[in-house]
């Protein structure tokens, strides 16, 4: 299996991206309005494609200034442990930098510490409030 091809700001198929999220994280499998959300809020997004199949995804939202936030990093379970997630995040970092942001934040669970450190992030303490 060859490395998936990365595409930046590709036309998002709500069904394909919702299916990817369900495969990776579980859930009801409801189709979400990804394309509209990304168009409105994202600084940029990156997808990993095996042929025409979306097998990985990440995006960043911004504050309109110096800060952006990594969200929804996901790789299809069948494509994990091959460097796809790291390639996605590294490409996202480059794209966010090119967009003029100077800070990129990411929140993650403790088991992902090694992954995000390998992508160049320094761990910090953060807070979370479920609304």
N, C-alpha and C positions, 0 to 999 in steps of 0.2 A: 504494500500500500504506500503510495507516494504522499508527500506532505500536502495538506490542503492548501489551496490558493487563497490568499487573503485579498479581500476587496473592501475598500473604504467607501462609506456613504453609498452603498449599493441600494437599489430599489428593494425595500423590505416587503416581504410577503408575510402578512400577519399570521396566516395559518402555519407556515413553515417555522417561524420563530416561536410561536406558541407551542408547537409540537416539540421543538428542541427543548424548551424550558420544562415541559411536562416530562420528557424522557430523562432529563437530568435531575430535576427536583421533585417530581411527583406532582400531585394535585389533581384537580378535576379535569384539566385539559381544555378549559374554556379558551376560546380564541380572544386574544387581547388586541386592542387597537395600537399595535406597535408603531406602524408607519406614521400615524398622526402624532403620537407622543414624541417620537424621535424628531420629526419635522419641527415640532414646536419647542422642545426643550433641550435637545442634544447639541453639544459642541460638535461631536462627530461620533461615528460608530464604525466598527470593523467586523466583518464576517469571515469565517473560514469555510471554504467550499471544497467538497470532494465531488468533482464534476459539477452537477447542478444542485447537489444536496448541501444544505446549510448544516454544518457539523460543529460550528463554534461561533460565539458572538460575544462582544463587549461594547459598551458605549460609555460616554462621559457627558454629564450635564454640567453646565457652568452657572456662575453667578453674574455673568455679564461683564466680569472684570478679570482679576488675576486668578481666581480659583475655579477648579473643575473637580468633579467627583466621579470616580470609576463606579459603574453600576452593571449589574447583571452579567458578570463574567460567567460564561457557560461553555462547556464542551460536551458533545454527545458522549455518553458512557463508552461506546464502542471505539471512540477515537482518543481516549484519555491516555496519559502517560507516554505521549509521543512528542511533547513540546508545543503542541498547538496552543494551549492556553497561554503559555509564556510568549509565544510569537504574537498572539492577539494583543496582549497587554503591552508588549514592547512597541508594536505598531501604533496602538492607541496613544501611548506616551508621546511618540514622535508627532502624531497628528495634533494632539492637544497643544504641544509646545509650538508647533507651526501656527496654530490658531491664536497665539499670543498669551496664553495662560502661563503663569509662572509658578503655580502651585497645583499639584494633583493629589487629591485625598482619596483614600480608600479605607473602608471599614470591612473587617473580615473576622471570621471566627478563628479561635486559636489554632485549630488544625490546619489552617491555610497560611500560617505565619511563614513557613519555609518557602512556600510558593511566592508570596508577595515580596519577601526579602530577596529571592532570586531574581525578581523583576526590578529590583532597585529601590523598593520602598523601605523606609525606616519606620519601625513600629512606634506608635504613639498611643496614649490613652485617649479614649473618646467616650462620649455618653450616648445613650440610646433611650428614647422614650416611645413606647408603643402607644399610638393614638387610637 
